[in-house]
Amino acid sequence: MSPEHQRTCPSCGNELPEAMEFCPVCMLREGLAGGVASGQSSFEETARPTPVQAQQRFEHYELLTGEDGKPVEPDRGAMGVTYKAFDVNHRCPVTLKVMSEKYLGDE
């Protein structure tokens, strides 16, 4: 079994396996139709979002980014990818799971 080749999304720069046709981050952005936020690297800093952060979020969730500007991705598995985020309404850290496109039709 050979390791999966990695590609980079031209829109957000997120690395994706070759098997994925679409970027899960960009798909979630489109699905929630509100843009996505890049939060700061600590939860305390995201409690007071900047105007740029306020424009880029998944409804009331802000994605946290690392020093490289990419979303913080604690885990990637067969079913999808998880991202660190901040729930602005409840003022607490959360994890958003983005399901792999191959499971989108399954229920």
TORPA-4810 file (N, C-alpha, C, O; in nm, 3 decimals):
<nodes>
NODE_1_0.085_-0.118_0.000_0.000_0.000_0.000_0.089_0.124_0.000_0.172_0.142_0.090_M
NODE_2_0.073_0.206_-0.099_0.157_0.324_-0.108_0.094_0.441_-0.035_-0.029_0.449_-0.027_S
NODE_3_0.174_0.532_0.017_0.118_0.649_0.086_0.044_0.738_-0.014_0.081_0.745_-0.131_P
NODE_4_-0.060_0.805_0.034_-0.137_0.894_-0.052_-0.054_1.016_-0.089_0.020_1.070_-0.007_E
NODE_5_-0.068_1.058_-0.214_-0.002_1.181_-0.258_-0.082_1.299_-0.207_-0.206_1.296_-0.206_H
NODE_6_-0.014_1.401_-0.164_-0.081_1.520_-0.111_-0.090_1.628_-0.218_0.005_1.650_-0.294_Q
NODE_7_-0.205_1.693_-0.224_-0.224_1.809_-0.310_-0.259_1.926_-0.220_-0.294_1.907_-0.104_R
NODE_8_-0.249_2.046_-0.274_-0.283_2.166_-0.199_-0.400_2.235_-0.267_-0.402_2.251_-0.389_T
NODE_9_-0.498_2.276_-0.186_-0.614_2.348_-0.238_-0.567_2.484_-0.289_-0.500_2.557_-0.216_C
NODE_10_-0.601_2.520_-0.413_-0.557_2.649_-0.465_-0.626_2.768_-0.398_-0.576_2.880_-0.405_P
NODE_11_-0.741_2.744_-0.333_-0.814_2.854_-0.269_-0.764_2.884_-0.129_-0.738_2.999_-0.095_S
NODE_12_-0.752_2.778_-0.045_-0.719_2.801_0.096_-0.581_2.751_0.137_-0.534_2.783_0.246_C
NODE_13_-0.516_2.672_0.052_-0.384_2.621_0.084_-0.383_2.498_0.171_-0.276_2.450_0.209_G
NODE_14_-0.501_2.443_0.203_-0.511_2.323_0.285_-0.459_2.203_0.206_-0.486_2.192_0.086_N
NODE_15_-0.383_2.114_0.271_-0.334_1.995_0.204_-0.446_1.892_0.199_-0.516_1.870_0.298_E
NODE_16_-0.464_1.828_0.082_-0.565_1.724_0.070_-0.507_1.601_0.004_-0.419_1.610_-0.082_L
NODE_17_-0.558_1.483_0.044_-0.512_1.360_-0.020_-0.554_1.360_-0.167_-0.653_1.422_-0.205_P
NODE_18_-0.478_1.290_-0.248_-0.506_1.284_-0.390_-0.645_1.227_-0.417_-0.708_1.263_-0.516_E
NODE_19_-0.693_1.138_-0.330_-0.823_1.074_-0.349_-0.939_1.173_-0.338_-1.047_1.146_-0.391_A
NODE_20_-0.920_1.285_-0.271_-1.028_1.382_-0.254_-1.036_1.473_-0.375_-0.936_1.529_-0.420_M
NODE_21_-1.158_1.486_-0.428_-1.177_1.572_-0.544_-1.192_1.718_-0.503_-1.146_1.808_-0.574_E
NODE_22_-1.257_1.743_-0.387_-1.283_1.878_-0.341_-1.222_1.901_-0.204_-1.205_1.807_-0.126_F
NODE_23_-1.188_2.025_-0.174_-1.133_2.063_-0.044_-1.246_2.068_0.058_-1.344_2.139_0.036_C
NODE_24_-1.237_1.994_0.170_-1.345_1.995_0.269_-1.364_2.131_0.335_-1.476_2.168_0.372_P
NODE_25_-1.256_2.206_0.352_-1.267_2.340_0.412_-1.347_2.431_0.320_-1.438_2.501_0.365_V
NODE_26_-1.313_2.431_0.192_-1.385_2.517_0.097_-1.529_2.472_0.079_-1.618_2.555_0.062_C
NODE_27_-1.553_2.340_0.083_-1.690_2.289_0.073_-1.774_2.336_0.191_-1.889_2.375_0.174_M
NODE_28_-1.716_2.333_0.311_-1.789_2.378_0.429_-1.816_2.527_0.421_-1.923_2.574_0.459_L
NODE_29_-1.720_2.602_0.373_-1.740_2.747_0.355_-1.859_2.773_0.264_-1.946_2.855_0.295_R
NODE_30_-1.864_2.703_0.151_-1.974_2.721_0.057_-2.106_2.677_0.118_-2.208_2.744_0.102_E
NODE_31_-2.105_2.563_0.188_-2.227_2.510_0.246_-2.289_2.600_0.350_-2.411_2.608_0.361_G
NODE_32_-2.208_2.668_0.427_-2.260_2.755_0.532_-2.282_2.897_0.483_-2.340_2.979_0.554_L
NODE_33_-2.238_2.927_0.363_-2.265_3.054_0.295_-2.242_3.179_0.378_-2.310_3.279_0.359_A
NODE_34_-2.148_3.174_0.470_-2.120_3.293_0.547_-1.973_3.323_0.549_-1.929_3.416_0.616_G
NODE_35_-1.896_3.244_0.477_-1.752_3.259_0.483_-1.699_3.183_0.602_-1.776_3.128_0.681_G
NODE_36_-1.569_3.178_0.615_-1.506_3.109_0.727_-1.405_3.201_0.792_-1.339_3.280_0.725_V
NODE_37_-1.395_3.190_0.921_-1.303_3.278_0.993_-1.172_3.208_1.021_-1.169_3.088_1.050_A
NODE_38_-1.069_3.282_1.012_-0.940_3.236_1.058_-0.918_3.302_1.192_-0.901_3.424_1.200_S
NODE_39_-0.919_3.223_1.297_-0.898_3.277_1.430_-0.750_3.289_1.458_-0.667_3.253_1.374_G
NODE_40_-0.717_3.339_1.573_-0.578_3.348_1.615_-0.535_3.212_1.668_-0.614_3.118_1.673_Q
NODE_41_-0.410_3.202_1.708_-0.358_3.074_1.753_-0.396_3.042_1.897_-0.367_2.931_1.943_S
NODE_42_-0.458_3.133_1.969_-0.503_3.102_2.104_-0.650_3.139_2.117_-0.698_3.230_2.050_S
NODE_43_-0.720_3.068_2.205_-0.863_3.091_2.221_-0.894_3.228_2.280_-0.996_3.288_2.247_F
NODE_44_-0.807_3.278_2.366_-0.831_3.408_2.428_-0.833_3.519_2.323_-0.914_3.611_2.330_E
NODE_45_-0.743_3.510_2.226_-0.737_3.613_2.123_-0.859_3.609_2.032_-0.900_3.713_1.979_E
NODE_46_-0.919_3.492_2.012_-1.036_3.483_1.924_-1.163_3.530_1.993_-1.265_3.546_1.926_T
NODE_47_-1.160_3.551_2.123_-1.278_3.600_2.193_-1.314_3.741_2.147_-1.429_3.782_2.156_A
NODE_48_-1.215_3.815_2.098_-1.239_3.949_2.044_-1.196_3.950_1.897_-1.085_3.992_1.865_R
NODE_49_-1.284_3.903_1.807_-1.243_3.892_1.667_-1.219_4.027_1.602_-1.286_4.126_1.632_P
NODE_50_-1.123_4.029_1.513_-1.097_4.148_1.433_-1.201_4.155_1.322_-1.272_4.057_1.299_T
NODE_51_-1.213_4.269_1.252_-1.309_4.277_1.142_-1.287_4.169_1.035_-1.383_4.117_0.979_P
NODE_52_-1.161_4.135_1.008_-1.133_4.031_0.909_-1.185_3.897_0.958_-1.244_3.821_0.881_V
NODE_53_-1.164_3.867_1.088_-1.213_3.742_1.143_-1.364_3.737_1.140_-1.422_3.632_1.113_Q
NODE_54_-1.429_3.847_1.168_-1.575_3.850_1.171_-1.633_3.820_1.034_-1.742_3.763_1.024_A
NODE_55_-1.563_3.858_0.928_-1.610_3.831_0.793_-1.588_3.686_0.753_-1.658_3.636_0.664_Q
NODE_56_-1.495_3.619_0.815_-1.456_3.485_0.774_-1.485_3.386_0.885_-1.399_3.359_0.969_Q
NODE_57_-1.606_3.332_0.887_-1.640_3.234_0.989_-1.748_3.140_0.939_-1.816_3.170_0.841_R
NODE_58_-1.762_3.025_1.006_-1.872_2.932_0.982_-1.979_2.969_1.082_-1.976_2.923_1.197_F
NODE_59_-2.074_3.051_1.041_-2.179_3.101_1.129_-2.115_3.153_1.257_-2.047_3.256_1.252_E
NODE_60_-2.135_3.088_1.372_-2.076_3.140_1.497_-1.950_3.063_1.538_-1.907_3.071_1.654_H
NODE_61_-1.890_2.990_1.445_-1.764_2.920_1.471_-1.652_2.986_1.391_-1.667_3.015_1.272_Y
NODE_62_-1.541_3.010_1.457_-1.423_3.065_1.391_-1.313_2.959_1.389_-1.277_2.905_1.493_E
NODE_63_-1.261_2.931_1.270_-1.149_2.838_1.261_-1.024_2.904_1.316_-1.000_3.022_1.292_L
NODE_64_-0.946_2.827_1.390_-0.819_2.878_1.440_-0.710_2.843_1.340_-0.714_2.737_1.277_L
NODE_65_-0.615_2.932_1.325_-0.505_2.907_1.231_-0.373_2.902_1.306_-0.357_2.961_1.413_T
NODE_66_-0.281_2.831_1.246_-0.147_2.823_1.301_-0.063_2.940_1.253_-0.114_3.031_1.187_G
NODE_67_0.064_2.939_1.288_0.154_3.046_1.248_0.167_3.057_1.097_0.197_3.164_1.043_E
NODE_68_0.144_2.944_1.027_0.154_2.945_0.881_0.027_2.998_0.814_0.022_3.009_0.691_D
NODE_69_-0.076_3.030_0.894_-0.200_3.083_0.839_-0.301_2.978_0.797_-0.412_3.011_0.756_G
NODE_70_-0.263_2.851_0.807_-0.354_2.742_0.770_-0.437_2.701_0.891_-0.393_2.718_1.004_K
NODE_71_-0.558_2.648_0.868_-0.641_2.603_0.980_-0.569_2.496_1.062_-0.499_2.411_1.007_P
NODE_72_-0.587_2.501_1.196_-0.526_2.402_1.285_-0.605_2.272_1.270_-0.726_2.270_1.292_V
NODE_73_-0.536_2.166_1.234_-0.597_2.038_1.202_-0.546_1.932_1.301_-0.442_1.871_1.277_E
NODE_74_-0.619_1.909_1.413_-0.572_1.813_1.512_-0.575_1.669_1.463_-0.497_1.587_1.511_P
NODE_75_-0.664_1.636_1.369_-0.675_1.497_1.326_-0.729_1.489_1.185_-0.806_1.574_1.140_D
NODE_76_-0.687_1.386_1.117_-0.737_1.355_0.983_-0.750_1.204_0.979_-0.654_1.131_1.007_R
NODE_77_-0.868_1.157_0.943_-0.891_1.013_0.940_-0.965_0.972_0.815_-0.983_1.051_0.722_G
NODE_78_-1.007_0.847_0.813_-1.075_0.791_0.696_-1.208_0.860_0.669_-1.250_0.870_0.553_A
NODE_79_-1.276_0.906_0.774_-1.408_0.965_0.755_-1.406_1.116_0.737_-1.507_1.174_0.695_M
NODE_80_-1.296_1.181_0.765_-1.293_1.326_0.748_-1.177_1.392_0.821_-1.081_1.327_0.861_G
NODE_81_-1.191_1.523_0.838_-1.087_1.605_0.900_-1.150_1.684_1.014_-1.264_1.730_1.002_V
NODE_82_-1.077_1.699_1.124_-1.124_1.785_1.233_-1.038_1.910_1.238_-0.919_1.907_1.208_T
NODE_83_-1.102_2.020_1.276_-1.034_2.149_1.286_-1.062_2.211_1.421_-1.172_2.199_1.474_Y
NODE_84_-0.962_2.279_1.478_-0.983_2.356_1.600_-1.060_2.481_1.564_-1.033_2.546_1.463_K
NODE_85_-1.156_2.515_1.649_-1.237_2.634_1.624_-1.276_2.696_1.758_-1.246_2.642_1.864_A
NODE_86_-1.344_2.809_1.750_-1.391_2.879_1.869_-1.538_2.912_1.849_-1.575_2.971_1.748_F
NODE_87_-1.622_2.873_1.947_-1.765_2.903_1.943_-1.783_3.042_2.002_-1.767_3.061_2.123_D
NODE_88_-1.817_3.138_1.918_-1.828_3.277_1.961_-1.946_3.296_2.056_-1.937_3.374_2.151_V
NODE_89_-2.057_3.226_2.032_-2.175_3.240_2.117_-2.151_3.189_2.259_-2.188_3.255_2.356_N
NODE_90_-2.088_3.073_2.270_-2.065_3.013_2.402_-1.927_3.046_2.458_-1.894_3.008_2.571_H
NODE_91_-1.846_3.116_2.379_-1.713_3.159_2.420_-1.628_3.043_2.471_-1.571_3.048_2.580_R
NODE_92_-1.623_2.937_2.388_-1.545_2.820_2.428_-1.483_2.753_2.305_-1.533_2.769_2.193_C
NODE_93_-1.375_2.680_2.326_-1.313_2.608_2.215_-1.400_2.489_2.173_-1.465_2.426_2.256_P
NODE_94_-1.400_2.460_2.044_-1.474_2.347_1.990_-1.390_2.280_1.882_-1.286_2.332_1.841_V
NODE_95_-1.436_2.166_1.838_-1.374_2.098_1.725_-1.481_2.078_1.619_-1.589_2.027_1.648_T
NODE_96_-1.451_2.119_1.496_-1.543_2.099_1.384_-1.495_1.979_1.304_-1.377_1.971_1.269_L
NODE_97_-1.585_1.888_1.275_-1.550_1.773_1.192_-1.610_1.793_1.054_-1.730_1.818_1.041_K
NODE_98_-1.527_1.783_0.953_-1.571_1.793_0.814_-1.562_1.653_0.755_-1.454_1.596_0.744_V
NODE_99_-1.677_1.599_0.718_-1.682_1.463_0.666_-1.625_1.456_0.525_-1.637_1.550_0.447_M
NODE_100_-1.562_1.344_0.496_-1.508_1.320_0.363_-1.622_1.315_0.263_-1.732_1.271_0.295_S
NODE_101_-1.596_1.362_0.142_-1.701_1.368_0.040_-1.758_1.231_0.007_-1.873_1.222_-0.037_E
NODE_102_-1.682_1.123_0.029_-1.735_0.991_-0.004_-1.845_0.948_0.093_-1.916_0.851_0.065_K
NODE_103_-1.859_1.017_0.207_-1.964_0.985_0.303_-2.080_1.084_0.300_-2.174_1.070_0.378_Y
NODE_104_-2.076_1.182_0.213_-2.179_1.286_0.211_-2.317_1.231_0.180_-2.415_1.283_0.233_L
NODE_105_-2.330_1.130_0.096_-2.460_1.074_0.062_-2.507_0.967_0.158_-2.625_0.932_0.156_G
NODE_106_-2.419_0.913_0.241_-2.455_0.806_0.335_-2.525_0.862_0.457_-2.490_0.968_0.507_D
NODE_107_-2.624_0.788_0.505_-2.691_0.827_0.629_-2.720_0.706_0.711_-2.776_0.716_0.820_E
</nodes>
